[in-house]
C-alpha cells in the first residue's frame, strides 16, 4: 500500500514538473524580443530601397506603412529615422506622379496622331509638350514626353513660314494684278497666302492693308454715274462687273453699280 502511495506521489510530482517546464517553454517562446523587431524593420527598409524610384506610389505606400508601425517606432528608431528622412522626397515624388496622371494622359491622347493635327496648331502643342516635360519629366511619362517633344519639333521645323519679305512680294504681285484689272485674283492671293503660311497672322495688319488697297483699285475702276450712255455700253459693263474680275468682291459700291446697270 505504501509502495502504491509512493508511486502516485512520484507520478504526481513528475506531472507537475512537466507542466511547469511546459509553461516555462511557452513563456520563453512567446517572450517579446526587441531584436526581432529591429531585424524586421531593417528588412522592410531594404524592401523599400529595392522599389525603383520610377514607382513613387509604391514607395510612398510602403514608407507610410513602416512609419505607422508603433513597434518600429519604439524598438527600431534608427530604421525609422532613415525612413523619416526619405519620406519627404518620396512624398513629393508621389504627389508629382499623381499630378502627372491627371494632366499628361489627356495631352498624349490629343497628340495620338499628329498627322491629323493642322499645322497652325503644332506650335502650341510643341510649347505645351515642352512645359509638361519640364514639369513631369521625372515621372513615368518622361520618356514619352521626350519623344513627343522631339517629334513636334521636327514637324514644326518642316512648316513653311513667311517673312516680311514674303509679304512685300505679295503686295507687289497683288498690285500688278489690280493694275491689269484682275481684282478678284489679286484679292484672292491674300487668302492663299494666309493658308500657305502658318504664321501669316503675324502680319495681319499688312495683309489687311493689301486687301483694302485691292478693293480701292477695284472701286476706282467701276463705271461712274452717267458715264455709259448707250445700251450696248451698259450691257458690256454689266457683263464685266459680273465676270471673274469683279464678281464676289466684298465691295458695296460694286453691288450698287450692278443694280443700277440692271435697272436701266
C-alpha positions as CSV (number, residue, x, y, z in Angstrom):
1,X,0.0,0.0,0.0
2,X,2.8,2.3,1.0
3,X,4.5,1.5,-2.3
4,X,1.4,2.5,-4.2
5,X,1.3,5.8,-2.4
6,X,4.9,6.5,-3.2
7,X,4.3,5.7,-6.8
8,X,1.3,8.0,-7.0
9,X,3.3,10.8,-5.3
10,X,6.1,10.3,-7.7
11,X,3.8,10.4,-10.7
12,X,2.0,13.5,-9.5
13,X,5.3,15.3,-8.8
14,X,6.6,14.3,-12.3
15,X,3.5,15.6,-13.9
16,X,3.7,18.8,-12.0
17,X,7.3,19.3,-13.1
18,X,6.4,18.6,-16.7
19,X,3.6,21.1,-16.6
20,X,5.9,23.7,-15.1
21,X,8.5,23.1,-17.7
22,X,5.9,23.3,-20.4
23,X,4.7,26.7,-19.1
24,X,8.2,27.9,-18.9
25,X,8.8,26.8,-22.5
26,X,5.7,28.6,-23.7
27,X,6.7,31.8,-21.9
28,X,10.1,31.7,-23.4
29,X,8.8,31.1,-26.8
30,X,6.3,34.0,-26.6
31,X,8.7,36.4,-24.8
32,X,9.0,39.7,-26.7
33,X,12.3,40.2,-28.4
34,X,13.2,43.8,-29.5
35,X,16.0,42.4,-31.7
36,X,13.4,40.6,-33.8
37,X,11.5,43.9,-34.3
38,X,14.7,45.6,-35.4
39,X,15.6,42.9,-37.9
40,X,12.1,43.0,-39.3
41,X,12.2,46.8,-39.6
42,X,15.5,46.7,-41.4
43,X,14.1,44.1,-43.8
44,X,11.2,46.4,-44.6
45,X,13.7,49.3,-45.2
46,X,15.7,47.1,-47.5
47,X,12.4,46.3,-49.3
48,X,11.7,50.0,-49.7
49,X,15.1,50.6,-51.1
50,X,14.6,47.9,-53.7
51,X,11.5,49.6,-55.1
52,X,12.7,51.7,-58.1
53,X,12.2,55.5,-57.9
54,X,10.2,55.2,-61.1
55,X,7.4,53.8,-58.9
56,X,6.9,56.5,-56.3
57,X,3.4,55.5,-55.4
58,X,4.6,52.0,-54.2
59,X,7.5,53.6,-52.3
60,X,5.1,56.0,-50.6
61,X,2.7,53.3,-49.6
62,X,5.4,51.2,-48.0
63,X,7.1,54.2,-46.3
64,X,3.7,55.1,-44.7
65,X,3.3,51.5,-43.5
66,X,6.7,51.5,-41.9
67,X,6.2,54.8,-40.2
68,X,2.8,53.8,-38.8
69,X,4.3,50.7,-37.0
70,X,4.4,51.6,-33.3
71,X,6.8,48.7,-32.5
72,X,9.3,50.0,-35.1
73,X,9.0,53.5,-33.6
74,X,9.8,52.2,-30.1
75,X,12.4,49.5,-30.8
76,X,13.8,50.3,-34.3
77,X,14.4,54.1,-34.0
78,X,17.5,54.0,-36.3
79,X,15.5,52.4,-39.1
80,X,12.6,54.8,-38.5
81,X,14.9,57.8,-38.6
82,X,16.2,56.7,-42.0
83,X,12.7,56.3,-43.4
84,X,11.6,59.6,-42.0
85,X,14.4,61.4,-43.8
86,X,13.5,59.6,-47.0
87,X,9.8,60.3,-46.7
88,X,9.7,63.9,-47.7
89,X,11.4,63.2,-51.0
90,X,9.2,60.1,-51.5
91,X,6.0,62.1,-50.8
92,X,7.0,64.9,-53.2
93,X,7.7,62.3,-56.0
94,X,4.4,60.6,-55.3
95,X,2.4,63.9,-55.4
96,X,4.2,64.8,-58.7
97,X,3.2,61.4,-60.1
98,X,-0.4,61.9,-59.2
99,X,-0.5,65.3,-60.8
100,X,1.1,63.9,-64.0
101,X,-1.5,61.2,-64.1
102,X,-4.2,63.9,-64.3
103,X,-2.5,66.2,-66.8
104,X,-0.4,64.1,-69.2
105,X,-2.7,61.3,-70.5
106,X,-5.3,63.8,-72.0
107,X,-2.4,65.6,-73.8
108,X,-1.0,62.3,-75.1
109,X,-4.4,61.4,-76.4
110,X,-4.6,64.7,-78.2
111,X,-1.3,64.0,-79.9
112,X,-2.1,60.4,-80.7
113,X,-2.0,61.1,-84.5
114,X,0.0,64.2,-85.3
115,X,-0.6,63.7,-89.0
116,X,-4.1,64.9,-88.5
117,X,-3.2,68.0,-86.5
118,X,-3.5,71.2,-88.5
119,X,-0.2,73.0,-89.0
120,X,-1.5,76.1,-87.3
121,X,-1.8,74.1,-84.0
122,X,1.6,72.4,-84.0
123,X,3.5,75.3,-82.4
124,X,1.1,75.4,-79.5
125,X,1.3,71.7,-79.0
126,X,5.1,71.8,-79.1
127,X,5.1,74.5,-76.4
128,X,2.6,72.5,-74.2
129,X,4.7,69.3,-74.6
130,X,7.8,71.2,-73.5
131,X,6.0,72.6,-70.5
132,X,4.8,69.1,-69.5
133,X,8.2,67.7,-69.9
134,X,9.8,70.3,-67.7
135,X,7.1,69.6,-65.0
136,X,6.8,65.8,-65.2
137,X,10.0,64.6,-66.9
138,X,10.9,62.6,-63.8
139,X,7.6,60.7,-63.8
140,X,6.5,57.6,-65.7
141,X,5.6,59.8,-68.6
142,X,9.1,61.3,-69.0
143,X,10.3,59.2,-71.9
144,X,7.0,59.5,-73.8
145,X,7.1,63.3,-73.4
146,X,10.7,63.5,-74.6
147,X,9.8,61.5,-77.7
148,X,6.8,63.7,-78.4
149,X,8.7,67.0,-77.9
150,X,11.2,65.8,-80.5
151,X,8.6,64.7,-83.0
152,X,6.7,68.0,-82.6
153,X,10.0,69.9,-83.1
154,X,10.7,68.1,-86.4
155,X,7.1,68.8,-87.6
156,X,7.2,72.4,-86.6
157,X,10.5,73.0,-88.4
158,X,9.1,71.5,-91.6
159,X,6.3,74.1,-91.7
160,X,6.6,76.8,-94.3
161,X,6.8,80.2,-92.5
162,X,6.6,83.6,-94.1
163,X,8.8,86.6,-93.5
164,X,8.4,90.3,-94.1
165,X,10.0,89.9,-97.5
166,X,7.3,87.4,-98.4
167,X,4.6,90.0,-97.5
168,X,6.4,92.6,-99.7
169,X,6.5,90.2,-102.6
170,X,2.8,89.5,-102.1
171,X,2.0,93.2,-102.1
172,X,3.9,93.7,-105.4
173,X,2.1,90.8,-107.1
174,X,-1.4,92.0,-105.9
175,X,-0.7,95.5,-107.2
176,X,0.4,94.1,-110.6
177,X,-2.8,92.1,-110.9
178,X,-5.0,95.0,-109.9
179,X,-3.3,97.2,-112.5
180,X,-4.2,94.6,-115.1
181,X,-7.8,94.8,-113.9
182,X,-7.8,91.3,-112.3
183,X,-9.2,92.4,-109.0
184,X,-10.6,89.1,-107.8
185,X,-7.4,87.3,-108.5
186,X,-5.3,89.9,-106.7
187,X,-7.7,90.0,-103.7
188,X,-7.7,86.2,-103.5
189,X,-3.9,86.0,-103.4
190,X,-4.1,87.2,-99.8
191,X,-6.4,84.3,-98.8
192,X,-4.0,81.9,-100.4
193,X,-1.0,83.5,-98.6
194,X,-2.8,83.0,-95.2
195,X,-3.5,79.4,-96.0
196,X,0.1,78.7,-97.1
197,X,1.9,80.2,-94.2
198,X,1.1,79.1,-90.7
199,X,2.4,82.3,-89.1
200,X,0.6,84.7,-91.5
201,X,-1.3,86.2,-88.6
202,X,1.9,87.8,-87.5
203,X,1.4,90.2,-90.5
204,X,-2.3,90.7,-90.0
205,X,-2.2,94.5,-90.3
206,X,-0.1,94.4,-93.5
207,X,-2.3,91.8,-95.1
208,X,-5.4,93.8,-94.3
209,X,-4.0,96.9,-96.0
210,X,-3.1,94.8,-99.1
211,X,-6.7,93.7,-99.3
212,X,-8.1,97.2,-98.8
213,X,-5.8,98.6,-101.5
214,X,-7.0,95.9,-103.9
215,X,-10.6,96.9,-103.1
216,X,-9.9,100.6,-103.6
217,X,-8.4,99.8,-107.0
218,X,-11.5,97.8,-108.0
219,X,-13.8,100.6,-106.8
220,X,-11.9,103.2,-108.8
221,X,-12.5,101.0,-111.9
222,X,-16.2,101.0,-111.6
223,X,-18.2,103.0,-114.2
224,X,-19.3,106.3,-112.9
225,X,-23.0,107.5,-112.9
226,X,-24.0,108.7,-116.4
227,X,-20.7,107.5,-118.0
228,X,-22.4,104.8,-120.0
229,X,-24.8,106.4,-122.5
230,X,-25.7,103.5,-124.7
231,X,-27.5,100.2,-124.0
232,X,-24.6,98.4,-125.6
233,X,-22.0,100.1,-123.3
234,X,-24.1,99.4,-120.3
235,X,-24.5,95.7,-121.2
236,X,-20.8,95.3,-121.7
237,X,-20.1,97.0,-118.3
238,X,-22.6,94.7,-116.6
239,X,-21.0,91.6,-118.1
240,X,-17.6,92.8,-116.9
241,X,-18.8,93.5,-113.3
242,X,-20.5,90.1,-113.1
243,X,-17.4,88.4,-114.6
244,X,-14.4,86.8,-113.0
245,X,-12.5,90.1,-112.4
246,X,-15.1,91.7,-110.1
247,X,-17.8,89.1,-109.1
248,X,-17.6,88.2,-105.4
249,X,-15.6,91.1,-104.2
250,X,-16.8,92.4,-100.8
251,X,-17.5,95.9,-102.2
252,X,-20.8,97.7,-101.6
253,X,-20.1,100.1,-104.5
254,X,-19.9,97.1,-106.8
255,X,-23.3,95.8,-105.8
256,X,-24.8,99.2,-106.2
257,X,-23.3,99.6,-109.7
258,X,-24.7,96.2,-110.8
259,X,-28.1,97.1,-109.5
260,X,-28.0,100.5,-111.3
261,X,-27.0,98.9,-114.6
262,X,-29.7,96.2,-114.4
263,X,-32.3,98.9,-113.5
264,X,-31.6,100.7,-116.7
